[in-house]
Amino acid sequence: MDLSFNAITVAHFRSFTKAQTLDLSRPGLWFMRGQNDAEPALGPNGAGKTSLWAALCWCLYGKTPDGLKNPDLKPWSKSGVPEVTLSVSVDNKKHRITRRAVTNGLSIDDVECGPDEAAKLIGLEYDVFINTILLAQGQPLFLDLSPKDKMQLFSDVLQLGRWEERSDTASKKVRELENIAAEIAGEALGVEANLAQAGGLLEAARERSKAWDEARKERAARLEADLKGLERTLEGLQRRHDDATLSGDGAGAELKAARLHIPALRRALESANEAYAIEAQRVALAEAEERRLGRELAAFEAAKACPTCGQPLKGAGKHGHGEQLRAQHNAAVANLKPISKKVEQARTTAKAAVDRLQAHMSEFEDIESRAQVELGYLGPQVAELKAKITGLKEARAERNDERNPYTEQIQTLRRNFQKLEVTLRELKEDQALAAQKIERTKFWVKGFKEVQLHLITEVLQELELTTNAMLAEVGLHDWSVAYAVERETKSGTFQRGLTVLVRSPANEQEVRWESWSGGEGQRLRVVGALALSEVLLNYAGVIPSLEVLDEPTRHLSPEGVADLCTFLGERAKRLDRTIWLIDHTAREGIAFSGSVTVVKTAKGSTIKQER
């Protein structure tokens, strides 16, 4: 996990009265000094350098490296509530952690949370943090601890105590397994007897179920035969019914079409009859006129006086009048024509059309009537057959849905039988496993402690390699460090402790680290602390961007200070890390990327970044 520290803002925290922000995001070796203008006699002391890094620890864990908590963190100005905000990025995702010296004062990304959530977010517990990220002023470094405390640190950080707990648990488990094995043996005998009884019951139920299934199949076969017979009968009646329906529907359609044409044909017949009557009347009138003029002409020729005026008829006058009558009579005879064949044919055609259509309608009325009679006869029979078929299908469905009354009983008996089989198998397996576990657990009573020792040895080998790789870089050429871990005593117990042995060019034999003091001892202390930091961070899976060393140059000569600064500068480049060196004696030089001065005045401490 990548852990980047971006910036820290401190307000009302010890000597920091107003909010002060320090940029933590620029890689390289940075130097921090102090300037106490409020109390010049103290020089660089008391300016607030250490308070700034204590605020970082308090923001994350609710306590400072020296164990101070909220009640001890009142601002020296006696006003305001201590508040520290830390901007970090976890795997490139930014977060804002803020802690205020009040109840439930921790928030992450402006959301109030539990007091341990910040530690979970960055993936480092307090003990790991103060031995990796922050090597605080006045706090013992790794090599300063007693052998027992060194071992305890590893045990806490690597959670080694769990192996002893597992060893005790294994001893208890042996006793439990021995008791369980005896109980299992008795229980297995009872299960075997129950299994035999369950097998007999299951077999009897299967026989009854088989007989019921055979009887059910016979009933289903009879029902299916009856159903098929009815369906065949229905099929024949249905065809007749469908034919009658089709015939009736066809006749009805023809009648409907004929009824649509009959008015027009009747109107045409009426029109033809009217024309014929008019023509007959014309003929009758013409015949009457011809007869009248014939009688009038005969009477005129035989008469001696004019039948109209009574004057005597003679000479030219009589002749002229007679010619006139004769001409009229001839004209009447000429107009005396029989009834028009066209009119007579039109009346005959119209009457024939009406007669044909009426005969056609009569035919289809007979067809429709017969179809209705057929449908009236077949309808009830079809309905009755359909009802019977529906009843048989429902009965068949009920038969299909009918469940074997022994099925559930068989399932219950089978489940019980299988359960007993599984139980018996598990009991026998448990017996075997219990015996194996007893022997195996007895082995692990000692084995868990050996695992603990192996883990410690493995981590210390890594620590030893890391430590020795750094020694030459701080000026300790041809020096080496070895770590000796706890060993089993002759009585079978383990002697707890971790000793540090140092070999230098001046001594052929390894001697305990405590034999060294002064500048050489201080170099060893710093290297041991940084080597431990790398091992712990590697174990935690965290790659941080920040490292703080508060006054690590104590007892170092100017040359030792220069060596340390050069080493830290190269370390910052190699790890792409921001390393802060807080000190009084170190001086700025080519190893530093920049410096910061914490200035304290009567108004409080401020941060002044010089470059």
DRENVEXGU-132563 format. One line per field, with one value per residue (C-alpha): x, y, z. Coordinates in pm, whole numbers, plus 32768, in hexadecimal, padded with zeros to 4 digits. Each point is the difference from the previous one (the first is absolute). Layout:
c1 = c(X	...)
c2 = c(Y	...)
c3 = c(Z	...)
END
This chain:
c1 = c(8000	808B	7FE2	804A	8003	7F9D	7FE2	7FB9	7F49	8020	7F2F	7FE6	80EF	80FA	80C5	7F4E	7EE7	7FA3	7FDC	814F	802A	8134	8022	8068	7FE4	815A	80F7	8161	80B8	7F76	8097	7F2B	8096	7F6A	8014	7F76	7FD6	7F12	8111	814E	80C2	7F7F	8097	7F57	7F55	7E8F	7FAB	7EFD	80BA	7FB2	7E9B	7FC1	8054	7F4F	7ECC	8029	8001	7EDC	7F31	801D	7FF3	7F74	8147	8161	813F	802F	7E9C	7F51	7E8C	7EF1	8006	8179	7FED	7F63	8082	8103	7F3D	7EDB	7F0E	7F76	7FDE	812F	7FC5	80E3	7FAC	80CE	7FE2	8069	7FDB	7FC6	8044	7FDA	7EB0	8007	7F71	7FE0	8032	7F9F	8015	7F80	8035	7E8F	7F2C	7FE5	80ED	8084	7F76	8074	7F96	7F1A	7F49	8010	8090	808C	814D	80BB	7F8B	812C	80F0	7F30	8006	817D	8039	80F0	7FC7	808D	812C	805E	7FD5	80EE	8103	7FE7	7F6F	8050	8140	7F9F	80DD	8049	7F68	80DC	8061	7FFA	8160	7FBE	7EFE	805A	8019	7EB1	7F5F	809A	7F65	7EB5	7FFF	8026	7EFA	7F06	8040	8014	7EEA	80DC	7F3F	7EF2	80E6	8018	7E88	7FDC	80E9	7F26	7ECB	809B	8035	7E95	7F98	80B6	7F34	7EBF	8048	8043	7EAE	7F56	809A	7F63	7EAD	8014	803D	7EC2	7F34	8072	7F74	7EAA	8004	8052	7ECF	7F1F	808D	7F9E	7E9E	7FDE	8071	7EE8	7EF6	807B	7FF3	7E99	7F8E	809F	7F3A	7EB6	8056	8048	7EAD	7F49	80B2	7F9C	7E90	800A	808D	7EE0	7EFA	80AA	8002	7E89	7FB1	80DB	7F4C	7EA8	8079	8083	7EB4	7F37	80EF	7FD8	7E81	8012	80E0	7EF5	7EE1	80D2	8042	7E88	7FBD	8109	7F75	7E9C	8084	80BC	7ECF	7F18	80F3	8025	7E87	7FD3	8105	7F53	7EAB	808F	808F	7EB5	7F34	80DA	7FB1	7E89	7F88	80BA	7F77	7EA2	8023	8079	7ED1	7F11	809F	7FE1	7E91	7FB8	80A0	7F36	7EBC	8045	8049	7EC0	7F31	8096	7F9E	7E9D	7FD2	807E	7F12	7ED8	8059	8019	7EAD	7F63	8087	7F94	7EA0	8000	807C	7EF9	7EF4	8072	7FFA	7EA3	7F74	7F57	802F	812E	7FE5	809A	7F4E	7ED7	8043	7FC3	8133	8034	80F4	8165	7FC2	7F99	8120	80FE	7F7B	7FFE	816A	8059	7F5B	80A0	8153	7FCE	7F92	8131	80DF	7F5E	8036	816A	802E	7F5E	814A	8017	80A5	817C	80CB	810D	7F04	7F6D	815C	806D	7ECC	8043	8177	7FB4	7EF8	80EC	8115	7F18	7F84	8165	8071	7ED3	8043	8172	7F99	7F11	8118	80ED	7EE9	7FD5	8179	8009	7ED4	809B	8149	7F46	7F53	8150	80A1	7EDE	8030	817D	8038	7F8A	80BE	8143	7FD4	7FBE	8135	80D7	7F86	8055	8158	8042	7F9E	80EB	811E	7FCA	7FFF	8142	809B	7F9A	809A	813F	8008	7FB5	8134	8073	7F9D	813F	80EC	801E	8024	8119	80A9	7FEC	8085	8111	806A	8007	80C5	80F6	801F	8050	80FD	80A2	7FF9	80A0	8106	8049	8016	80FA	80BE	7FF8	808B	8121	8030	7FF4	8118	80C9	7FBA	8069	8157	8018	7F94	80FC	8105	7F84	8015	8172	7FDD	7F4C	8121	80EF	7F31	801C	8177	8011	7F3F	80DD	8139	7F82	7FAD	8145	80C6	7F5F	8046	816A	8035	7F5A	80CA	8150	7FB0	7FE1	8134	8100	7F1A	8018	8179	8011	80D1	8046	7F0E	7EF0	7ED3	7F65	7EB8	7FE6	7EA2	7F6C	8070	7F71	80A3	805F	7EC6	7F2B	7F98	804C	80D7	7F5C	80DB	80AD	816B	80C7	816A	80F3	814B	80E9	8159	808C	7F78	8008	7EEC	7E95	7FA5	7EAE	7F80	7FEE	817C	8002	7FC6	8044	7FFD	802A	7EE3	7F24	8044	7FA5	7EC0	7F91	8052	7F50	7EC9	7FF6	803F	7EE5	7F24	8038	7FBC	7EC2	7F7E	8048	7F45	7EDA	8001	800E	80DD	8001	8075	806E	810D	804D	813B	7FEF	8160	80B7	815D	8033	8167	8067	8137	7FEA	807F	7EF4	7EF6	807B	8001	7E9F	7F7D	809F	7F6E	7EA4	8014	8056	7EF0	7EFD	8062	8009	7EAC	7F65	7FA7	7FE3	80EC	7FFF	8131	7FAC	813A	80D1	8159	7FC3	8050	7F6D	80CF	7FEA	7F46	7ECF	7EE8	7F90	7FD1	7EEB	801C	7F00	7FFE	7F64	7F9C	7F22	7ED9	8053	80C0	8003	8099	80F2	8072	8145	802A)
c2 = c(8000	8155	80FA	816D	8117	8143	8110	803D	8128	8041	80F6	803F	7EE4	804E	8132	800B	80F9	8057	7F02	7FA2	7F1D	7F35	7F6E	7E91	7FA5	8063	7EDC	802F	803F	8130	80AB	8093	80E9	80C7	8172	8066	817A	7FF2	7F6F	804C	7F61	7EAA	8026	7F14	7F3A	8026	8099	7EF2	7F16	7EC8	8077	8008	7E8D	7FA8	809F	7F16	7ECF	8087	8040	7E94	7F4B	80F2	8001	8087	7F2D	803B	7F8C	8150	8010	810A	807E	8042	80B4	8148	8125	80CD	8138	7F71	804E	7F2F	7E88	7F3D	7F98	7F4E	7FB3	7F0E	7FD3	7EA5	7F2E	7E8A	7F55	8153	8048	813D	800C	8110	7F96	80F9	7FD1	80FA	7FE5	7FBC	7EC9	7F3D	80FB	7F30	802B	7F7A	80B8	80D4	7ECB	7FBD	7EA8	7F23	804E	7EE4	8042	80D8	7EE4	7F10	80F2	801E	7E90	8041	7FC9	80F4	7F26	7FD3	8173	8078	7F02	804F	814F	80CE	7FCA	80FB	80D1	7F6A	7EAE	7ECA	7F71	7E8D	7FB6	80C3	7F03	7EE3	7EA3	7FAB	8141	7FCD	7EA9	808A	8104	7EEF	7F2C	8120	807B	7EA7	7F79	7EE3	7FCD	7F51	7ED1	7FCE	8023	7EF8	7F1A	801D	7FCF	7EC5	7F6C	803D	7F6F	7EB9	7FCD	805B	7F0E	7EE1	8036	8029	7EBF	7F36	80A3	7FC2	7E8B	7FD4	80DE	7F3D	7EB8	809F	8094	7EAE	7F63	811F	7FE3	7E8E	804B	8128	7F25	7F02	810F	809F	7EB8	7FB7	815C	7FD7	7EBC	80A9	8126	7F1C	7F4E	814E	807A	7EC6	8023	816E	7FAA	7F09	8105	80FF	7F0E	7FBD	816E	804B	7EF7	8090	815B	7F9B	7F50	8139	80DB	7F28	8010	8176	8025	7F60	80CB	8139	7FCC	7FDB	812E	80C9	7F95	8063	814A	803E	7FA1	80D9	8122	7FDD	7FF4	8126	80C5	7FAC	8063	8142	8051	7F9E	80D2	8123	7FCD	7FAD	816A	8074	7EE2	8042	8171	7FA2	7F17	8111	80F3	7F03	7FBD	8176	8029	7ED5	8092	814D	7F54	7F2A	8136	80A8	7ED4	7FFA	8176	7FDB	7EDD	80C5	812E	7F27	7F60	8154	8096	7EC7	8021	8173	7FD1	7EF1	80D9	812D	7F47	7F7C	814B	810A	8120	8066	7F57	8135	812A	7F50	8099	7F27	7F45	8014	805E	8067	8051	7EA1	7F75	80DA	7FB7	7E8C	800E	80AE	7EEF	7EF2	80A2	8008	7E95	7F98	80BE	7F4E	7EB0	805E	8052	7EBC	7F46	7ED6	8015	803D	7EBC	80B8	8060	7EA5	7F5F	80E8	7F99	7E8F	8022	80BA	7F01	7EDF	809E	802A	7E98	7F7A	80C4	7F8E	7E97	802F	8091	7EE3	7F07	80A5	8029	7E87	7FCF	80F3	7F59	7EA6	8086	8093	7EB6	7F4B	80F7	7FE6	7E8B	7FF9	8129	7F58	7EC3	80C0	80C9	7EC3	7F55	8130	800A	7E90	802F	812E	7F32	7EE9	80F3	809B	7EA6	7FB5	8143	7FA3	7EAB	80A2	80E9	7EE7	7FC0	7EB4	7FFE	7F45	80F6	80EF	7EDD	7F6E	8155	802B	7EA1	8032	814A	7F5F	7ED8	80E3	80DC	7ED2	7F8D	8159	800E	7EA9	8056	8149	7F55	7F05	8115	80C8	7ED6	7FE7	8178	8017	7F03	80B8	8154	7F87	7F9F	812C	80F5	7F70	8048	8167	804A	801A	8041	814D	8085	7F87	80B9	8135	7FD5	7FC8	813E	80C9	7F6C	804A	816B	8034	7F7A	810C	8100	7F93	801D	8156	807D	7F8E	809B	8157	7FFA	8069	811C	80A4	7FD8	7EAF	7F4A	7E8E	7FFD	7EFA	7FC2	7EB3	7FBD	7ED8	7F81	7F2E	7E97	7ECB	7FAD	7EA6	7FF5	8026	8167	8130	811C	813B	811C	809D	8068	80D4	7FA1	80ED	7FB5	811E	8011	8039	7EBB	7EA2	7F7A	8073	80CF	8074	8143	8097	8003	811D	816C	8159	8047	7E97	7F94	8116	7F97	7E9B	807D	80C1	7EE3	7F02	80DC	803B	7E92	7F9E	8103	7F62	7E9F	8065	80C7	7EDD	7F17	80F6	8024	817C	80E3	8156	814C	8090	7FBE	80E0	7FF2	80EC	8054	7EC7	80A4	7FF5	7F9F	8015	80B8	80FA	7EED	7F15	8107	802E	7E88	7FE2	8120	7F6F	7EAA	8091	80CE	7ECD	7F3D	8109	7FE9	7E84	7FDB	8137	8066	8144	7FE4	8109	8030	80CC	806D	8115	7F9C	7F96	8106	8035	7F7F	7F52	7ED9	80D6	8055	8120	8070	8075	80D0	7FEE	815A	8039	815E	8080	7FC5	7E95	7F23	802C	7F3A	80B8	7F47	8094	7F42)
c3 = c(8000	7F9F	811D	7FAA	8101	7F50	810A	8171	809B	8177	80CC	817A	803F	8112	7F88	7EAD	803C	7E9D	7EEA	7F65	7ECF	7FA1	7EA3	801A	7E92	7F78	7FF8	807D	8146	80BA	812C	8119	8104	811D	805B	8156	7FF8	8126	80E2	7F54	811E	7F91	7EA7	7F05	8115	804E	7EAE	7FAD	7F12	80C6	8042	7E89	7FDA	8143	7F5F	7ED3	80E7	80CD	7EC7	7F98	8150	8104	80C1	7FD6	7FF1	8175	804B	8038	7FB1	7FED	816A	7FE6	7EB1	8067	7F31	80BC	7FA3	80CA	7EE4	7EE3	7FD6	7F87	7E99	7F07	7E95	7F34	7E88	7F8C	7EC6	801B	7EB4	7F53	80A2	80D1	8160	8103	816B	810E	8179	8100	8177	8043	802D	7EBA	7F6A	7EDB	7EA1	7EB2	7EC7	80DE	8081	8176	804B	8114	80AA	7F50	7E9B	7FA3	805A	7F2F	7EDC	7FF2	8059	8122	8174	80FE	8065	7E92	7FB3	8114	7F8F	7E8C	7F95	8136	80CE	8106	80E3	8153	7FAB	8010	7EB0	7FB4	807B	8143	806D	80E8	7F60	8096	7F80	7EA8	7FF9	807E	7EEB	7EFA	80AE	8002	7EA1	7F62	80E2	8075	8142	7F3A	7FD6	817A	8019	7EF3	80BF	8138	7F2D	7F6A	815D	8058	7EB4	804A	813A	7F4C	7EE3	80F0	80A3	7EB0	7F77	811C	7FC7	7E8A	802C	80D0	7F1A	7ECC	808E	8030	7EA2	7F63	80A9	7F8E	7E9F	7FE5	8076	7F12	7EDC	8042	8015	7EBF	7F3C	8073	7F9B	7EA7	7FC6	805D	7F21	7ED9	8024	800E	7EC4	7F3E	8064	7F9F	7EA7	7FC4	805E	7F23	7ED7	801C	801B	7ED1	7F2F	805B	7FAE	7EA9	7FAB	805A	7F3E	7EC7	801D	8038	7ED3	7F1C	8095	7FF2	7E8C	7FC0	80DB	7F4A	7EAB	8068	8085	7EBE	7F2A	80CD	7FFB	7E85	7FC9	80E6	7F40	7EB5	808D	8082	7EAA	7F51	80ED	7FA4	7E88	8011	8034	7ECC	7F2C	807A	7FB1	7EA3	7FD3	8074	7F0F	7EE1	8059	8006	7EA7	7F7F	8089	7F5D	7EB5	801C	8048	7ECC	7F29	8092	7FBC	7E9E	7FBE	8091	7F28	7ECA	8043	8044	7EBE	7F3D	8085	7FC3	7E96	7FBB	8095	7F37	7EBB	803F	8088	7F29	80F4	80D4	814A	809D	7F61	7F5A	7EA9	7ED4	7F82	7E90	7EF9	8043	816D	8051	7F42	80B6	8155	7FB5	7F90	813F	80D4	7F2F	8030	817A	8000	7F36	80F2	8126	7F55	7FC2	8174	8067	805E	80EB	815A	7FE2	800C	80C8	810D	8006	800D	811C	80CB	7FB8	805D	8144	8067	7FB2	80D2	8127	7FDB	7FEE	8132	80CA	7F9C	8065	814F	803A	7FC2	80FB	80FC	7FF0	802D	8125	809F	7FE0	8094	8129	803A	7FEE	80EF	80EF	8003	8017	80EC	8140	7FAB	7FC0	8140	80C4	7F73	8044	8165	802B	7F63	80E0	812C	7F97	7FC5	8155	8092	7F41	8082	815D	7FCA	7F82	812B	80EE	80D0	8078	8170	804E	7F53	8124	80EE	7F28	7FEA	8176	803B	7EF8	8099	8154	7F75	7F4A	8130	80D3	7EFB	7FFD	817A	801D	7EFA	80AC	8151	7F7A	7F50	8140	80BB	7F0B	7FF8	8179	801A	7EF7	809B	8156	7F7D	7F1A	810D	80F3	7EFB	7FD1	8172	7FBA	7E8A	8028	80CD	7EF6	7EFB	80D7	800E	7E88	7FB9	80E6	7F63	7EA2	8052	80BC	7EDA	7F2A	8111	8017	7E87	7FFA	8129	7F75	7EAD	80A8	80E2	7EFB	7F8E	8158	8012	80B2	7EFB	803F	8124	8024	80DE	805F	80B3	80EF	804C	8118	8013	80A2	814D	8075	80D4	7EC7	803F	7F27	8078	7F82	7F8A	7ED6	8019	7F0C	7FC1	7F52	7F57	7FA0	7F61	815D	8096	7F72	80E1	7FFB	8131	807A	7F72	815D	8005	7F06	8058	7F76	7E8E	7F92	80E1	7F77	7E98	805E	80AA	7ECA	7F11	80DE	8011	7E86	7FB3	80EB	7F52	7EAC	8080	80B7	7ED8	7F19	80ED	800D	7E84	8015	7F29	80AD	7F71	8152	8104	812B	80D9	8129	8082	7F88	800A	8177	8056	7E91	7F93	7EE1	7F1D	8087	7FC3	7E9B	7FC5	808A	7F2C	7EC7	8050	803B	7EC2	7F33	80B6	7FA7	7E8F	7FFC	80A6	7F5F	8161	80C3	812A	810F	80DC	8136	80AE	8098	7F8D	7E98	7EFE	7EAB	7EE1	7EB4	809E	8058	7F0F	80DE	8164	80E5	813B	8115	809F	8152	8070	8114	7F17	7FC5	7F0D	7E88	7EE2	7F1D	7ECA	7F81	7EBC)
END
